[in-house]
Amino acid sequence: MEVENKRGMVVAWYEVLYFTVTCIPMVESQLFIDCGGPKTEKISVRSKYIICVEMVVGELHGFMPVSSKMKSSSHGIFLSSPFVGRKLGNGHAYTSISSVQLSKFNFPRKTLNTCRRFSTTTAVLADYTKDFMTFQASMFEKQAADPKTVAAIILGGGAGTRLFPLTRRRAKPAVPIGGCYRLIDVPMSNCINSGINKIYILTQFNSQSLNRHIARTYNQGNGVNFGDGFVEVLAATQTPGESGKKWFQGTADAVRQFIWLFEDVKLRHIENILVLSGDHLYRMDYMDFLQKHIESGADISVSCLPVNDSRASDFGLVKIDETGQIRQFLEKPKGENLKSMKVDTTVLGLSVQDAIKFPYIASMGIYMFKTDVLLKLLRWNYPTANDFGSEIIPMSAKEYNVQAYLFKGYWEDIGTIKSFFDANLALTDQPPNFHFFDPLKPIFTSPRFLPPTKIEKCRVKDSIVSHGCFLRECSVEHSIIGIRSRLEYGVELKDTMMIGADYYQTEAEIAAALVEGRVPVGVGKDTKIVNCIIDKNARIGKNVIIANKENVQEAERPSEGFYIRSGITVVLKNSVIKDGTII
């Protein structure tokens, strides 16, 4: 028998004694088949229907999909390897079988390297005169991604040296963003919106404020309801023995030190582990990521971003083959090494025009591991590897099926003062590349129960003003004003990120401070501030000018209450800038 596509091209052959045919509509997926043979062209076929095949060879069973039309022939069957199976034997299989699994079968076959973009190998099976095949639809249903089989690990233990001085007294994921959120709220909300409710957060440096925020926001009492799930903070610890006397040495080592958790009975149903970073700004459906991970049969999936030439050298780049499998990884390559990492990004679904604009694929630092694969990698294969991005993933790509998943949305690594500053001010754009007010996929944060902001005769342009603020006859342009902020008469803010305050001062307390020559929390009268980050509880007096007119790029003045990073003035948390100061 021959199998043809709609154009009448032969895409497969088989020789059988008995068969039953049932066509099934394919939902949100495509079928690609590459074939070879005596009179066959190498083609790729997209079909809206599949036919499910159960092959019986002795006591072994398997499944495969083929295209939709058949007629007589006397050749063999061609299998395309994007259809990767999960289980064989006793006449049952959840998806199709790959040519790799077919190598375990003891019957005549031949493997041809005749594949094109969407497959790796084509297996040919022949001589079926003594065997039979039955087409059955019921056993070939698409496996749906189930959030209950996934646990998420959010890495929040880094020292955050590039975000200093914002990380001087707080962990990097606890850094405020967008006026009233914290960086940790982004991956946490993505997990919640994706249905993932088993979440671990790994911490190490300055974790007190992060722990407090998680307890207030994501507990079972007055925070987000997790049903049968949990959110657990795992702080770096030391245990008896030489190996237990070390703190986290990197992202992979942090997970390794808590790997025993995934052998606990309450996680026995966890099939995949999602590893996330705590300092990225993006909105992502992790279930789509998981679905692609399952369909590709990947051991590891890496979420990737298409990038252009100007940004490529800032990221770890991956090189993929025609099936999307990662074959090479280079960390921030330059020169000829950078050029060697160019790939055809249409493989991952980009249009031809976009593929020309974005010829590189950058790792986002978001990984999906099969649970058993992750345990094996950390415990046995690479017991001394400390980092996922620079060690585990590049080494694993040589012996495991590591697939690239293309993320097409907005994503920003909030790793430096400049990227933090730019990403925050970009929220004021119209329309913004990212916003926090998506009604279907909201970003959650701590419920603070603050009053509405009060604005008296102010000029506010292209800015975000959070709740609980008091603004009096001031000017705010292209800036973000955080919770509980106070701006007095004549204040001018431009290109400024004001993080806000942890508490209010009453009018009586403010008046008493002014009488005593002290500076109250907030920004005093007639102060002019440009290109600045003002950390929490800062006290900036009246007639202050913060403009960095000399364009100093780097400076450290902790005794005076500020640093300068990449030309951006950072006023320290709880610092005091006296009246009349010029920076």
C-alpha angles and dihedrals in degrees: 000000000000129000117214135188124227092277092057095252116145110242102167144008134204139173115216142159096212137013144162121208127213125167119211125194111241113230117215094334140095132223118223120185126178116192139188131188147123095302103010132123118217104248142160116226127199111200133181090207137050135194117218117223128198111196119199116199111168104306096336124098134192143164134227137171123230134176126276115267131060143191137160125297139136107229131092141274125276118214124196116213102219084084102080121186131220105196138017135186140065092045096294132114131156097209136358125298125248127228088250091061091045089064087073091063118096101222136098113288142146130209117218126194092215100121130125134196102322103045141039106210137007117216119206120204121191144161098061097152091117096041136059141214132211124201110222126175101189096069097050104070122145112257109236122217110256117202090204089069093057132081121190127216116197113199109219103149103096120121091235094220093161090055093050129159089032087058095047092105103012141053116258095250088053093061109120119244137179096016101289109022135082127222092249089062091070100063091033092055092045089055093048093047089049092052095249108141103166105085134165122191116200115208137176118150124057092339100159097097091041092052091049093050093049092048092051097043107035106030124118094249116057099351135071114326112238099182108205091352133089146209114218127182112215111198121199109266140179124230134191117283133049095280091053096056095077128092120223108305095191145326096294093043090052091057091043092058090058098036091114088072091071091059090060116116093238089064096046091114094053107114099168135032121211115209115201138179121234098217106060129105113215144105115237139169103226091191091066087050090051092046092055089045091056096042093051092049089231124172088202130013123198120202108227139189127213109237136183130234095269095058102030097092091056093066143054104261129209129206117212136191127228092284097052094256114145112241102168140021128195126181112227097330122199136200116347092000088059093050091050090061095064112122140178099262092189084083088074094046106273118142119250091254094051091044089059091050094045109036095158133071117213126197114241093202091247115125138182115202131184102241096236091047093052092049091049094047096050099039105035116007100045108009093160099044110113105184133054099206101045101030120013099044098044092047094043092053089069095061108015135061100259111179130195118229115201116226112194101182132090115294131169131180106224092202104126137040091251095049090046092050095045094045092052096048090045087066087072093059119109109256097014122213087230131022135178098218103078103141093206097045107025126182108237126214141163115306104237102171094218125167122253117277116266117218122186119193094324133154110225120177129176093343143124119230116191126213126281096033132138117210120178122190093319137135122239121181130175091344142121120231114201130214120300093008120160123205118182132208117306096011115150120198123181129169089355134143109207109187096195135220140297095222145016129248115214121236088253092053092048092049092048092050092052092049090051092048094250125133117242124218112281134031120317131223122302094001118153119207128178133173095002144135113215112198125212124301093004115163112213116181131218125287091019120152119203107176108120089222091177089059095233109185102197130020138149118209105152092153088057092045103253149077130199117222123178089344092306118120113226116198108206127241113270091004126143123224107192126226115284096015116154119203 
